[in-house]
Amino acid sequence: MLGVSIITFVILLSILILVHEFGHFFAAKKSGVWVEEFGIGYPPKIFSKKIGETEYSINLLPFGGFVRLHGENSLEEVKKKGRSFLHKSVGKRALIITAGVIMNLILGVVAFATVYTITGIPEPVATGEVKIVGVSPDSPAEEVGLVEGDLIVEVQGKEVGNTEEFIGIVNENVGKDLDLTYERNGELIDVSVIARAQHPKDQGALGVVISSSEIRYRFPPFWQRPFLGIYYGVKEAFFWATTIASGLVVMVVGLFSGVFPQVAGPAGLFAITNEAVQVGIVPVINLLGLISINLAIINILPIPAVDGGRLLFLFIEKIFGKRVVPKIESAVHTIGFLVLVFLLIIVSVREVKLIREYGLSGYVEYVTGGQLQ
């Protein structure tokens, strides 16, 4: 199964890179810019072949890709002025730069729409009960025998009908023994469990993941599903885009406070892919959509080395009516790229350490969290 996960991870990564870079490639072609090279991965080069005027290459470092445009970094290197990126209007250059992000957003919508078309339209339904949907290993909940699927009926003699009530009672009794009644297969069972004051940061006081709702699926006529899938796919993409954007704001604030953010690098993405593969093709497609939206948001940020950084220089040019010296801009992006690679290495080393400590499944639970108690 690990081999299947590796192959799936490579395929997902390849799709994401190809779609993003094809956006730049297509927009450049339509704008009359000479695309000198279309590369998957970053050099050193493993294989290349020239087709027409463009060289297509596969490179050693697999964490990205690039489209090398004629006259992208230096006016002195321009051989064909009419086909040069820097000689195109600000509008055309902006379109070429943002095309990759647009393609990632479209891919996200297509992936989510595919999931909805296959599985039907999900509708959350309140159940009026608190259900255990996960139990952490070596937790108080595991010690007293609680398992996934148990229904919490009472805590400290009080009936609970939703997660807010349950969490409130637990928080009022941190550090104490809780009298808890739960239902399993129609039988009521009473236990006493300790609500820990000190617990791992990926767990709560009891070590359970809880929910007071379930997802039911509506299955409209099959011919309607692709259209409804697109509609809900757009909504899903918008939800994740806003969620990721707000999460980035929280992350930046946390960095200034000295808090290292939970971010997924290559090793972490592989661990998450491995978990999705265990379930089936639908979670893998959903993961593809989620990562694609992530890449779109990250790439549009106004930082060097990503598309948003290049847009920032175009914005400066438009405001002041004067182009930033291409060599200076290129140097800024190169430094930004090196910084990103350095951060990627730090994240990867940290991820490998956590995966060795928790295992692939444990790592995913650690970084994704949940509603923990």
DAFEN-V658129 format. One record per backbone hydrogen bond with DSSP energy under -0.5 kcal/mol. NH is the residue of the N-H (numbers start at 1). CO is the residue of the C=O. Records with the same first field share a line. If there is no record, write none. Layout:
NH=CO + CO
This chain:
5=1
6=2
7=3
8=4
9=5
10=6
11=7
12=8
13=9
14=10
15=11
16=12
17=13
18=14
19=15
20=16
21=17
22=18
23=19
24=20
25=21
26=22
27=23
28=24
29=25
30=26
31=27
32=29
33=28
34=83
35=33
36=34 + 68
37=68
38=55
39=37 + 66
40=57
41=39 + 64
42=61
46=58
47=58
49=56
51=49 + 54
54=51
55=36
56=49
57=38
58=47
59=40
60=44
61=42
62=60
64=62
66=39
68=37
69=67
70=34
72=69
77=74
78=75
81=79
83=80
84=81
85=70
86=71
88=85
93=89
94=90
95=91
96=92
97=93
98=94
99=95
100=97
102=98
103=99
104=100
105=101
106=102
107=103
108=104
109=105
110=106
111=107
112=108
113=109
114=110
115=111
116=112
117=113
118=114
119=115
120=116
121=218
122=120
123=216
125=214
127=212
128=212
130=152
131=129 + 211
132=150
133=131 + 209
134=209
136=207
139=136
141=206
143=139
144=140
145=142
146=141
149=132
150=147
151=183
152=130 + 150
153=181
154=181
155=158
156=179
158=155
160=153
166=162
167=163
168=164
169=165
170=166
171=167
172=168
173=169 + 170
174=171
175=195
176=173
178=193
180=178 + 191
181=154
182=189
183=151
184=187
187=184
189=182
191=180
193=178
195=176
196=194 + 205
203=200
206=373
209=134
210=371
211=131
214=125
216=123 + 214
218=121
220=218
224=221
225=221 + 222
226=222
228=224
229=225
230=226
231=227
232=228
233=229
234=230
235=231
236=232
237=233
238=234
239=235
240=236
241=237
242=238
243=239
244=240
245=241
246=242
247=243
248=244
249=245
250=246
251=247
252=248
253=249
254=250
255=251
256=252
257=253
258=255
259=254
260=258
263=261
265=263
269=265
270=266
271=267
272=268
273=269
274=270
275=271
276=272
277=273
278=274
279=275 + 276
280=276
284=280
285=281
286=282
287=283
288=284
289=285
290=286
291=287
292=288
293=289
294=290
295=291
296=292
297=293
298=294
299=295
300=296
301=298
303=301
306=303
308=299
309=303 + 306
310=306
311=307
312=308
313=309
314=310
315=311
316=312
317=313
318=314
319=315
320=316
321=317
328=325
329=325
330=326
331=327
332=328
333=329
334=330
335=331
336=332
337=333
338=334
339=335
340=336
341=337
342=338
343=339
344=340
345=341
346=342
347=343
348=344
349=345
350=346
351=347
352=348
353=349
354=350
355=351
356=352
357=353
358=354
359=355
362=358
363=359
364=360
365=361
366=362
367=363
368=364
369=365
372=370
373=208
